[in-house]
Amino acid sequence: MTEPIDLYYWPTPNGWKVSVYLEEAGLPYNVHYIDITAGDQFKPDFLAISPNNRMPAIVDHDGPDGKKINVFESGAILQYLGRKTGKYYPKDERARVEVDEWLMWQMGGVGPMLGQFHHFHHYAPEKLEYAMNRYANEAHRLYGVINKRLETREYVAGEYSIADMAIASWMKLYERHLIDPQEFPHFKKWLDKVLARPGVQKGLALGDDRRGNISDDEKAKKILFGQRGG
């Protein structure tokens, strides 16, 4: 019997991407919570798996050639699991390129830009108007891109795929990004459809009871934003 995958995780948009995939694909896994507000991401055992001190990461004990493999970076994990299982990641090269384009759009744009929005709007000790406007404008632009994309298609890249999982895990927080869903109706219709999937719901619920509000937790903010291991 195949050993369960070890998932190193905290309930954040990047963590959700992988927990959602594991639930959607029906893969057995054991969860190891990496409390990023307490500094677990800097512990040597975790750094041996994820040298960038970021979760999520996985250990697949049944990797290539039956040997264990560690994978970090959420996008790389989704691609690896998609290739491994053949689920939600097409084998046809043209179709795969399309999925990869939108996955990279999320990895290179949506995640970093909305992450900076979170920082400057919700966590920064000073309200810097330029930074707040900069990332609010970029958030609005990104929602416009996905809304336009979904005008004529049900999912972002053909059939439901890892790209939809990755994008929805971040953009389900649209209210936090000060986005009016009525302005982006195609996006909202797609998001509602994705969030209605049982596997998505289970993946998003993983560790929900551990997720707290760090806005007033100065120790957690120092760990998260000071970038000092220890």
N, C-alpha and C positions, 0 to 999 in steps of 0.2 A: 504493500500500500504506500502511495506517495505521501511523504511527510508534508504537513501543512507549511505554507509559506510563513516566515516570520515577518511581520509588518511593524516597523518602527514609526510611531505615529503620534500626532497631536491633532485635535480637532480644529483645523484651520483650512482655508481653501485649498492649499497644496496637499495637505493630508487627505482631505475629502476626495480628491481626484483618484487616489489609489484605493481607498476603502470602498468607494463607489464601484470601481472596476472589479475588485475582488468579489463584491456581492453580486454584481451583474453577471459575472462569468461563472459564479457558483464555485469559486475556488476555496478550499479550506485554508484557513490562516489562523495564526496566533498573533494577538496584538500585544505589543510592548509600548507602553505609553512613554513618550519622551517629553517630559514637562518642560517646554521651552521657557516658561516663566520662572522656573527654578534652576535653570542652567544645565539640565540633563544633556543638552546637545553638545556640551563641552567635555563630557566624560570620555576617557580614553577608549572604553569598550565601544561606545557609539562612533567615535571618530575613526575607529578601525573599519567601520562599515561605510560611514559617510564623512569623508575627509573635509568637506566644506562646512561642517557643523550645522547642517540643515536637515530637517526631516521633511518628507518621509524618505524611508529607505526600506529595502526588503532584503531578506536572505532566502534564496530558493535553494533548498537542499537537493532538489532534482533539477539541476541546471543543465547546461549543454554537456553532452556525453555522460549524463548522470552525475556530474560533479557539482558541488555547491558553488553558488555564485552570489555575490553581493551586488546590489544595484542601488545607486542613489540618483537623485534628481527625478522629480515626479514625471516629467515628460519621457525620460529614458525608461522609467519603470513601465509606463503605459505601453510604449512601443515594444519593450521586451515581452511583457505579458501578452500583448496582442499577437506577436509572432509565435510565442510558445503555445497559445491556446487556439489561435485562428479565429478568435472571437472579437468582434468590434474593430477589426483592423484588416482591411482587404488585402488579399494576396496579389490581385492585379496591380501592376506597377502604376498605371495612370491613376487608378482609384486611390492607391496608397499615397501617391504624391499629393493628391488633393487633401487627404486627411492630414498629412504631415504639414502642409502649408498652414492649415488652420490651427493645428496643435502648436506650431512654432509661433503663430500670431498670438496665441494665448501666452506661451512661455516668454516671448520677447517683448510683448506689448501689454496685454491685459494684466498679467500678474505684477510685473514691475510698476506699471503706471498706477494701477489701483492700489497697490501696496503703498506707494508714496502718497496717494490720496489719503489712505487710512492714517499714515504717520502725521502728515501736516494738518489734517482736519481734526483728528481725534486724540493724538498722543503727544505732539510736539509741545514743549513747555512754553513756546512763544507762538502767537498767532501771526505768522508771516504771510501777509496778504499776497505778495507776489507768488510764493510757492503754492498757496492754497488755490489761487486762480489758475496757475499753470496746470496743476493736476486735475482740477475740476473741469477745465476746458478739454484736457486730453481724455478724461473719462467720458465726457459727452461725445467726443469724436468717435471713440471706440464703440460706444453703444450705437452710434449712427452707422458705423461700418457693419456691425453684425445685423442690425435691423434691415439694412439694404440687402445684405446677403440672403436673408430669409424671406424676402418678398416673394420669391418664386420657387422656394424649395422647403421641404419639411424639416430637413436637418442640414447642418452646415456644410457637409461634404458627402453628398450622396445618402447612403443609409446611415442609421444611427451608429456612432463610432466613438472612439476615444477622444476625438476632438470635441464632440458635444459634452462629454463628461467633464473634460478639463475646463471648457469655457463656462459651463453652467455652475461649476463649483465656485467660481469667482463671481460671476455676474448675478447669481441668486441674491447677492447682497446689494442689489441696485438701489434700494432705499438709502443705504448707508453711503452711497455715492451721489446722493441728491439727484437721482434720476427719476423723472416722471414717466411711468410706463405707458401712459397714454400717448406720449410723444414717439414711442417706439413699439407700436402694436405688433409687428411681426416678431420682434424679439420676445415680447411678453407671451405671445401664443406658443412659441417654441419652448420657452422656459417652463411654462405651465405643463406642457406635454412631457418634458424631460423629468421634471420634479414629481410627476404623478407615477413614475415607474417604481415598483416596489423595491427593486435593488438599489435604486438611487436613494430612496428614503431610508433604507437600512444603512447604507454607507454614510449618509450625512448624519445619521443619529449616533454613530459610533463615538462614544466618549463625550456625548453632549453634556452629561452631568459634570464633567471636569472642566468645561469651558467657562472661564470667568471673565469679568470685565476688568481689564488692566488699566483703564484710564486713571484710576486713583491709586494704583499700586506702584509706588515709586521704586521699590526693590525690583519688581518684575520689569519695569521700563528700563532700569539701569542694565539689567541682564540682557534684555532684548535689543536695546539701542546703543548701549555702551560698547558692545562687542568685546567684552573682556572675559576670557575663559578663567577657570579657577576651580 
